[in-house]
Amino acid sequence: MHPETSRNGDVLLTAIAPAIWGSTYLVTTGLLPQGYPLTVAMLRALPAGLILLLLVRRLPTGGWWWRSFVLGALNFSIFWALLFVSAYRLPGGVAATVGAIQPLIVLLLARLVIGTPVKAAAVAAALAGILGVALMVLSPDAALDPIGIAAGLGGAAAMAAGTVFSRHWQPPVSALTVTAWQLTAGGLLLLPVALIFEPALPVPTLHHLIGFVHLGVFGAAVSYMLWFRGLGRLGPGSVAPLALLSPVTAVILGLSIAGEHLSMVQALGIALVLGSVLAAQWVQRPRPVKAPLATG
């Protein structure tokens, strides 16, 4: 298979992950009990991680024990906890716009940690993505809460760090195994926090169970396996901008369910986000190495 064709296939597979994440808001608000964000995050991660561990039948060894917990904290425990704080204290549009800064943070961290050069075109694409998300979801009367803003920025920074270090510390195991390690570690870290700070869940209804299965199977196990697979094959600079597809999916699903029409401003925002994602892939694509000219 031609390298460019293979890379495009990897991009499309990885893009499925944020598309799935875009359904999280609707599932959380429509199917799950409200007021248990930490417990929901723990139940999204831990059961899925344990089931994947049973499938792969492989535990971390040596330094991968502490690395798995660091990555699990960054990608799941810290990120999801701060994401919920941001979502509770900010209007959805503001929270999504703040979170859209993640690809820009990834570019800077990748330069510091991996040594990846920061390209001006990649920064421009990241800024265009932030503007696109703002046009999609921001309303003129959106309120700004300092704690919510700080939580949103912290969550974006945590996932950005998890994205970069997942590539920097890439272990010699499959993406499924990496996903199992990180989900289990992240869920275990969330378990005592949820037990201490939140009351016990009510007896789950059928709707609750459907919501938890969706979040655990698709929103965690399947999506993050594709995400980590893409990180290993494409690198942070190509994968991080794909996360902007999550608010695009959320907006489209929300409008479809509400039966509303897409406004011109929202359409412009979606076009800008998609353009920024395509531009980021073009900027980050590998350049062919020119053969040296023959001499003599």
ABEGO torsion letter per residue (X at the ends): XBAAAAAAAAAAAAAAAAAAAAAAAAAAAAABBBGBAAAAAAAAAAAAAAAAAAAAGBBBBEAAAAAAAAAAAAAAAAAAAAAAAAAAABBAAAAAAAAAAAAAAAAAAAAAAAGBBBBAAAAAAAAAAAAAAAAAABBAABBBBAAAAAAAAAAAAAAAAAAAAAAAABBBBBAAAAAAAAAAAAAAAAAAAAAAABBBBBBBBAAAAAAAAAAAAAAAAAAAAAAAAAAAAAEAAAAAAAAAAAAAAAAAAAAAAAGBBBBAAAAAAAAAAAAAAAAAAAAABBBBBBBBBBBX
